[in-house]
Amino acid sequence: MRLNKTLKNIVDGIQDKKGRNVRVVDLRKIDDTICDFIVICEGNTPTQVSAISDSVENKMRTEMGVKSLSIAGKNNNLWVAMDFADIVVHVFVPDFRQFYDIDNLWEDAKFEDIPDLD
């Protein structure tokens, strides 16, 4: 899967704050999904999760002229979900990502794992 401009800006926003283990889930060929893509990543601490979600929001606003429809989880920054209509971004601390295991909810989806920058 080749990342479109919107997905690339989201991934860039994640990587700007050293987000890791980025996975893009393509849901376009699955019926009755709430979005076309899900982007999942992690930060090591709640502070980094907050920085990553802020970076994604800033990148989308400045580069794409798009604001998120809603953001949930900013009160504790253990799992932040950002809704950009056709794309939903999930930023986790590693323990929460492992516990909720949303990476594996759509076994029929197409996945692309983005290499970490370091």
C-alpha positions as CSV (number, residue, x, y, z in Angstrom):
1,M,0.0,0.0,0.0
2,R,1.3,3.4,-0.9
3,L,0.5,6.1,1.7
4,N,-1.5,8.9,0.4
5,K,-0.7,12.5,1.4
6,T,-3.0,12.5,4.4
7,L,-1.6,9.3,5.8
8,K,1.9,10.4,5.1
9,N,1.3,13.6,7.1
10,I,-0.1,11.5,10.0
11,V,2.9,9.2,10.0
12,D,5.3,12.2,9.7
13,G,3.6,13.7,12.8
14,I,4.1,10.5,14.7
15,Q,7.7,10.1,13.6
16,D,8.5,13.8,14.4
17,K,8.0,12.9,18.1
18,K,9.7,9.5,17.8
19,G,6.5,7.4,17.8
20,R,7.2,3.8,17.3
21,N,5.7,0.6,15.8
22,V,3.5,2.4,13.4
23,R,0.9,0.3,11.6
24,V,-1.5,1.5,9.0
25,V,-4.6,-0.7,8.6
26,D,-6.5,-0.4,5.3
27,L,-10.2,-1.1,5.9
28,R,-11.5,0.1,2.5
29,K,-12.4,-3.5,1.3
30,I,-14.2,-4.4,4.5
31,D,-17.9,-3.7,4.8
32,D,-19.5,-1.6,7.6
33,T,-16.3,0.0,9.0
34,I,-16.4,3.5,10.5
35,C,-13.4,4.7,8.5
36,D,-11.1,3.8,5.6
37,F,-7.9,3.7,7.6
38,I,-6.7,3.2,11.1
39,V,-3.2,4.3,12.1
40,I,-1.8,2.7,15.3
41,C,1.4,3.7,17.1
42,E,2.9,4.0,20.5
43,G,4.9,6.3,22.7
44,N,6.9,5.1,25.6
45,T,5.3,7.3,28.2
46,P,2.1,9.3,28.7
47,T,4.1,12.4,28.0
48,Q,5.3,11.1,24.7
49,V,1.8,9.9,23.8
50,S,0.6,13.5,24.4
51,A,3.4,14.9,22.3
52,I,2.7,12.5,19.4
53,S,-1.0,13.3,19.4
54,D,-0.3,17.0,19.5
55,S,2.2,16.6,16.7
56,V,-0.3,14.7,14.5
57,E,-3.0,17.3,15.2
58,N,-0.6,20.2,14.3
59,K,0.7,18.5,11.2
60,M,-2.9,17.8,9.9
61,R,-3.9,21.4,10.6
62,T,-0.9,23.1,9.1
63,E,-0.2,20.8,6.1
64,M,-3.8,19.6,5.3
65,G,-6.0,22.3,6.8
66,V,-7.9,19.6,8.7
67,K,-8.9,19.5,12.3
68,S,-9.8,16.3,14.1
69,L,-13.5,15.8,14.6
70,S,-12.8,14.5,18.1
71,I,-10.0,13.5,20.4
72,A,-10.4,11.1,23.3
73,G,-7.9,10.1,26.0
74,K,-6.0,13.3,26.5
75,N,-6.9,13.3,30.2
76,N,-4.5,10.4,30.9
77,N,-2.6,10.0,27.6
78,L,-2.4,6.2,28.0
79,W,-4.5,5.7,24.8
80,V,-5.4,8.7,22.7
81,A,-7.9,8.3,19.8
82,M,-8.1,11.0,17.1
83,D,-10.9,11.0,14.6
84,F,-10.1,12.6,11.2
85,A,-13.3,11.2,9.6
86,D,-11.9,8.7,7.1
87,I,-8.8,8.0,9.3
88,V,-8.7,7.2,13.0
89,V,-5.4,7.5,14.8
90,H,-4.7,5.5,18.0
91,V,-1.6,6.4,20.1
92,F,-0.9,4.0,22.9
93,V,1.6,3.4,25.7
94,P,3.0,-0.1,25.0
95,D,1.1,-1.9,27.8
96,F,-2.3,-0.5,26.7
97,R,-1.6,-1.4,23.1
98,Q,-0.8,-4.9,24.0
99,F,-3.8,-5.3,26.4
100,Y,-6.4,-3.9,23.9
101,D,-4.7,-5.6,20.9
102,I,-6.7,-3.5,18.3
103,D,-4.0,-4.3,15.7
104,N,-5.6,-7.7,15.3
105,L,-9.3,-6.9,15.2
106,W,-9.5,-6.9,11.4
107,E,-7.8,-10.0,10.1
108,D,-9.1,-9.4,6.6
109,A,-7.6,-5.9,6.4
110,K,-4.4,-5.0,4.6
111,F,-1.6,-3.9,7.0
112,E,1.5,-1.8,6.4
113,D,4.1,-1.6,9.2
114,I,6.1,1.6,8.9
115,P,9.8,1.2,9.9
116,D,10.9,3.2,13.0
117,L,13.2,6.1,12.1
118,D,16.0,5.2,14.5
